[in-house]
Amino acid sequence: MEQLLTQPAGSDRRPDATDGVASAYPTAVLVRFGAARYALPMESVAEVVAVPAITRIPGSPDWLAGVVNWRGRVLPVVDPRALLGADRNALPSSARLLVLSADGVEAGFLAEAVAGLLEAGSAVTAAPPATAKASASSLVSSVLSDAHGPLSLLDASAVLRLRAEQPSVRRGR
């Protein structure tokens, strides 16, 4: 959670009706970035694999690690650490690539580790803190606590919408 607390209060924060309200959450895959825990809804995770060789794209933003060959297709890979305010050290051997899929859009999502599953349930949830970086609060749908402490539920659709921030470039033939 401390990685989210890096922008001054009064920042642009997405309003959320879940502030302090009991709500249901889906079964989710738990991932780690340093000491911070996040979860991605299971229905958006197509596959979890070891991180393959990533080809960096010159001039791409920090959050785009590059592309990989996934089942014969070029798959863009998001490195959310820059967006979430986590340290960008070399990936450990526990790192995994989660292939996210929603509405016909697919992208890879790097995680320093996959910590297991968060079973569906309900809990008191809150919106991302007002002090969260704008890039983090746009990806986090809510924050909740379980027996192991706080965790942020990530919005897989928001991660996949990052591609809209990239200009499309066509090369002449």
C-alpha positions as CSV (number, residue, x, y, z in Angstrom):
1,M,0.0,0.0,0.0
2,E,2.8,2.4,0.7
3,Q,3.7,2.5,-3.0
4,L,0.3,4.0,-3.6
5,L,0.9,6.9,-1.2
6,T,3.1,9.1,-3.3
7,Q,0.9,11.9,-4.7
8,P,-0.2,14.9,-2.6
9,A,-3.7,15.1,-1.3
10,G,-6.2,16.9,-3.5
11,S,-4.9,15.1,-6.6
12,D,-7.2,13.9,-9.3
13,R,-8.7,10.7,-7.9
14,R,-11.4,8.7,-9.5
15,P,-14.5,8.9,-7.5
16,D,-15.7,5.6,-6.2
17,A,-19.0,4.6,-4.5
18,T,-17.2,1.9,-2.5
19,D,-15.7,4.1,0.1
20,G,-16.1,2.2,3.3
21,V,-18.9,0.0,2.0
22,A,-19.2,-3.7,2.3
23,S,-19.1,-5.1,-1.3
24,A,-18.4,-8.4,-3.0
25,Y,-15.2,-9.1,-4.8
26,P,-14.5,-11.9,-7.3
27,T,-12.0,-14.8,-7.1
28,A,-8.7,-13.1,-8.0
29,V,-5.1,-13.9,-8.6
30,L,-2.8,-12.3,-5.9
31,V,0.4,-10.7,-7.2
32,R,3.2,-8.9,-5.4
33,F,5.4,-5.9,-6.1
34,G,7.9,-5.7,-3.3
35,A,5.8,-5.8,-0.1
36,A,2.6,-4.5,-1.7
37,R,-0.1,-7.0,-2.7
38,Y,-2.5,-6.6,-5.6
39,A,-5.2,-8.8,-7.1
40,L,-6.5,-9.3,-10.6
41,P,-10.0,-10.8,-11.2
42,M,-9.6,-14.5,-12.2
43,E,-12.0,-14.1,-15.2
44,S,-9.5,-11.7,-16.8
45,V,-6.5,-13.9,-16.4
46,A,-6.1,-16.3,-19.4
47,E,-2.8,-17.8,-18.3
48,V,0.1,-17.4,-15.9
49,V,3.6,-18.3,-17.3
50,A,7.2,-17.8,-16.6
51,V,8.4,-14.6,-18.0
52,P,9.6,-15.2,-21.6
53,A,12.2,-13.1,-23.4
54,I,10.8,-9.6,-23.8
55,T,11.7,-7.4,-26.8
56,R,11.9,-3.8,-25.8
57,I,10.3,-1.2,-28.1
58,P,12.4,2.0,-28.5
59,G,10.6,5.1,-27.5
60,S,7.8,3.3,-25.6
61,P,6.6,4.5,-22.1
62,D,8.1,3.1,-18.9
63,W,5.0,1.0,-18.3
64,L,5.4,-0.9,-21.6
65,A,8.1,-3.5,-21.0
66,G,7.9,-4.5,-24.7
67,V,6.4,-7.5,-26.6
68,V,6.7,-11.2,-26.4
69,N,5.8,-14.1,-28.7
70,W,2.8,-15.8,-27.1
71,R,1.3,-18.7,-28.9
72,G,2.5,-17.4,-32.2
73,R,1.1,-13.9,-31.6
74,V,2.8,-10.6,-30.6
75,L,1.6,-9.8,-27.1
76,P,2.4,-6.3,-25.6
77,V,3.6,-6.6,-22.0
78,V,2.7,-4.1,-19.3
79,D,5.1,-3.5,-16.4
80,P,2.8,-1.8,-13.9
81,R,5.6,-1.0,-11.4
82,A,6.1,2.5,-12.9
83,L,2.3,3.2,-12.7
84,L,2.0,1.8,-9.2
85,G,5.0,3.6,-7.8
86,A,6.9,0.3,-7.1
87,D,10.7,0.0,-7.4
88,R,11.8,-1.2,-10.8
89,N,14.6,-3.5,-9.8
90,A,15.5,-6.5,-12.0
91,L,12.8,-9.1,-12.0
92,P,13.4,-11.9,-9.5
93,S,13.2,-15.6,-10.6
94,S,9.7,-15.7,-9.0
95,A,8.4,-13.2,-11.6
96,R,5.5,-14.3,-13.7
97,L,3.7,-13.0,-16.8
98,L,-0.1,-13.0,-16.5
99,V,-1.9,-13.0,-19.8
100,L,-4.9,-10.7,-19.4
101,S,-7.9,-11.0,-21.7
102,A,-11.1,-9.0,-21.8
103,D,-13.4,-8.0,-24.7
104,G,-11.1,-9.5,-27.3
105,V,-8.1,-7.5,-26.1
106,E,-5.0,-9.3,-24.7
107,A,-1.9,-8.1,-23.0
108,G,0.8,-9.5,-20.7
109,F,1.1,-8.2,-17.2
110,L,4.4,-8.6,-15.3
111,A,4.3,-9.4,-11.6
112,E,7.3,-9.9,-9.3
113,A,5.5,-13.0,-7.8
114,V,2.1,-14.7,-7.9
115,A,1.2,-15.2,-4.3
116,G,-1.9,-17.4,-4.8
117,L,-5.7,-16.9,-5.1
118,L,-8.0,-14.6,-3.2
119,E,-11.3,-16.5,-2.9
120,A,-14.4,-14.6,-3.8
121,G,-16.1,-13.0,-0.8
122,S,-17.2,-9.7,0.6
123,A,-15.3,-7.2,2.7
124,V,-15.3,-3.6,3.6
125,T,-13.7,-1.9,0.6
126,A,-12.4,1.6,0.0
127,A,-11.4,3.7,-2.9
128,P,-7.7,4.2,-3.5
129,P,-6.4,6.8,-1.1
130,A,-6.5,10.4,-2.1
131,T,-2.7,10.5,-1.9
132,A,-2.4,7.8,-4.5
133,K,-0.6,8.6,-7.8
134,A,-3.2,9.3,-10.5
135,S,-1.7,6.5,-12.6
136,A,-2.2,4.0,-9.7
137,S,-5.7,5.1,-8.8
138,S,-6.8,4.7,-12.4
139,L,-5.8,1.0,-12.2
140,V,-7.0,0.3,-8.7
141,S,-10.8,-0.4,-8.4
142,S,-10.8,-0.7,-4.6
143,V,-8.7,-1.5,-1.6
144,L,-9.6,-4.1,1.0
145,S,-8.0,-5.9,3.9
146,D,-7.8,-9.6,4.6
147,A,-6.0,-11.7,7.3
148,H,-2.6,-10.8,5.7
149,G,-3.2,-7.0,5.5
150,P,-4.3,-4.6,2.9
151,L,-4.4,-5.3,-0.9
152,S,-5.5,-3.4,-3.9
153,L,-7.9,-4.9,-6.4
154,L,-6.7,-4.0,-9.9
155,D,-9.1,-3.3,-12.8
156,A,-8.0,-5.5,-15.6
157,S,-10.0,-3.5,-18.2
158,A,-8.1,-0.3,-17.1
159,V,-4.8,-2.1,-17.6
160,L,-5.9,-3.2,-21.1
161,R,-7.1,0.3,-21.9
162,L,-3.5,1.6,-21.5
163,R,-3.0,0.7,-25.2
164,A,-5.2,3.6,-26.1
165,E,-2.5,5.9,-24.7
166,Q,-0.1,4.7,-27.3
167,P,-0.2,6.5,-30.6
168,S,-0.7,4.1,-33.5
169,V,2.0,4.5,-36.1
170,R,1.7,3.1,-39.6
171,R,4.7,2.6,-41.7
172,G,4.6,3.4,-45.4
173,R,4.8,0.5,-47.8
